[in-house]
Amino acid sequence: MHLITTPIPLSFVTENANCTNPDGKSLCKAVVDVDRKIMVIGGSMHVDEEEMLLDEESEQNNLWGVNLYPDQFGTSDFVEFDSMINLRPNLGNRSRSVENVETQKQILSIVSSLVHA
């Protein structure tokens, strides 16, 4: 797994993020810390990436799981807000998605600042 704190090229994601190919699409899991503006890629499960960030002093309420689709870079389909770790009824998030639009915007901003072509 890789802790991403500075910008990386998209090629680093595809080469190092343990991407899978369901339905012929390349899918890479990531967990984003919306407070610290960092993320982890490369885990086989979001929970593994979440654990790494918790070990790095992140707070669980700031961590959100997403899927990155490198083939869709530059489109609205690049980031998918879908992970079991997003089930947070205590925060009002009652699904695997990230329901809060402002949190989605934060995640998109962080991912776009950390991953470039």
C-alpha positions as CSV (number, residue, x, y, z in Angstrom):
1,M,0.0,0.0,0.0
2,H,1.1,3.6,-0.6
3,L,0.4,6.7,1.4
4,I,0.0,9.5,-1.0
5,T,0.8,13.0,0.4
6,T,2.2,14.7,-2.7
7,P,1.0,14.6,-6.4
8,I,1.6,11.4,-8.3
9,P,1.1,10.6,-12.0
10,L,-1.8,8.5,-13.0
11,S,0.7,5.8,-14.2
12,F,1.8,5.4,-10.6
13,V,-1.8,4.5,-9.7
14,T,-2.2,2.0,-12.4
15,E,1.2,0.4,-11.7
16,N,1.1,0.4,-7.9
17,A,-2.5,0.4,-6.7
18,N,-3.3,-3.3,-6.9
19,C,-6.0,-2.6,-9.5
20,T,-8.5,-5.3,-10.5
21,N,-10.4,-5.6,-13.7
22,P,-14.1,-6.4,-13.0
23,D,-16.2,-6.2,-16.2
24,G,-13.0,-5.4,-18.1
25,K,-12.5,-2.0,-16.3
26,S,-9.5,-1.2,-14.3
27,L,-10.6,-0.4,-10.7
28,C,-8.3,0.8,-7.9
29,K,-9.4,1.2,-4.3
30,A,-8.4,4.3,-2.3
31,V,-9.2,5.8,1.0
32,V,-9.1,9.6,1.3
33,D,-8.6,11.6,4.5
34,V,-10.6,14.8,3.9
35,D,-9.0,16.6,6.9
36,R,-5.3,15.9,6.1
37,K,-5.9,15.9,2.3
38,I,-4.0,12.6,1.8
39,M,-5.0,9.2,0.6
40,V,-3.8,5.6,0.5
41,I,-3.9,3.4,-2.6
42,G,-2.9,-0.2,-3.2
43,G,-4.9,-2.2,-0.7
44,S,-7.0,-5.2,-1.7
45,M,-9.8,-3.8,0.5
46,H,-10.7,-0.3,1.6
47,V,-10.5,-1.5,5.3
48,D,-6.8,-2.2,4.9
49,E,-6.2,1.3,3.5
50,E,-8.4,2.8,6.3
51,E,-6.3,0.9,8.9
52,M,-3.1,2.3,7.4
53,L,-4.4,5.9,7.7
54,L,-5.6,5.2,11.3
55,D,-2.1,4.0,12.1
56,E,-0.8,7.3,10.6
57,E,-2.9,9.3,13.1
58,S,-6.0,10.0,10.9
59,E,-9.4,10.1,12.5
60,Q,-11.9,7.6,11.3
61,N,-14.7,10.2,10.7
62,N,-12.5,11.9,8.1
63,L,-11.9,8.7,6.1
64,W,-13.9,7.8,3.0
65,G,-13.5,4.9,0.6
66,V,-13.6,5.4,-3.2
67,N,-12.8,3.5,-6.3
68,L,-10.7,5.0,-9.0
69,Y,-11.1,4.0,-12.6
70,P,-7.9,5.1,-14.4
71,D,-9.3,4.5,-17.8
72,Q,-11.9,7.2,-17.0
73,F,-9.4,9.8,-15.8
74,G,-10.5,13.3,-16.6
75,T,-14.2,12.4,-16.6
76,S,-16.9,12.3,-13.8
77,D,-16.6,8.5,-13.8
78,F,-12.9,8.6,-12.6
79,V,-14.0,8.5,-8.9
80,E,-16.8,6.3,-7.6
81,F,-18.0,6.9,-4.0
82,D,-18.6,3.2,-3.1
83,S,-17.2,1.4,-0.1
84,M,-18.4,-0.6,2.9
85,I,-16.3,1.8,5.2
86,N,-18.6,4.6,4.2
87,L,-21.5,3.1,6.2
88,R,-21.6,5.6,9.0
89,P,-25.0,6.0,10.5
90,N,-23.6,8.1,13.4
91,L,-22.6,10.6,10.7
92,G,-25.8,10.4,8.8
93,N,-24.3,8.3,6.0
94,R,-26.5,5.3,5.7
95,S,-25.2,3.7,2.5
96,R,-21.9,2.6,0.9
97,S,-21.9,5.9,-1.1
98,V,-20.8,9.2,0.2
99,E,-24.1,10.9,0.6
100,N,-23.0,14.4,1.6
101,V,-22.4,16.5,-1.5
102,E,-19.8,18.8,0.3
103,T,-17.8,15.7,1.4
104,Q,-17.9,14.4,-2.2
105,K,-16.6,17.8,-3.4
106,Q,-13.8,17.6,-0.9
107,I,-12.8,14.1,-2.0
108,L,-12.8,15.1,-5.7
109,S,-10.7,18.1,-4.9
110,I,-8.2,16.0,-3.0
111,V,-8.0,13.2,-5.5
112,S,-7.5,15.8,-8.4
113,S,-4.8,17.5,-6.5
114,L,-2.9,14.2,-5.8
115,V,-3.4,12.4,-9.2
116,H,-2.4,14.0,-12.5
117,A,-2.0,12.9,-16.1
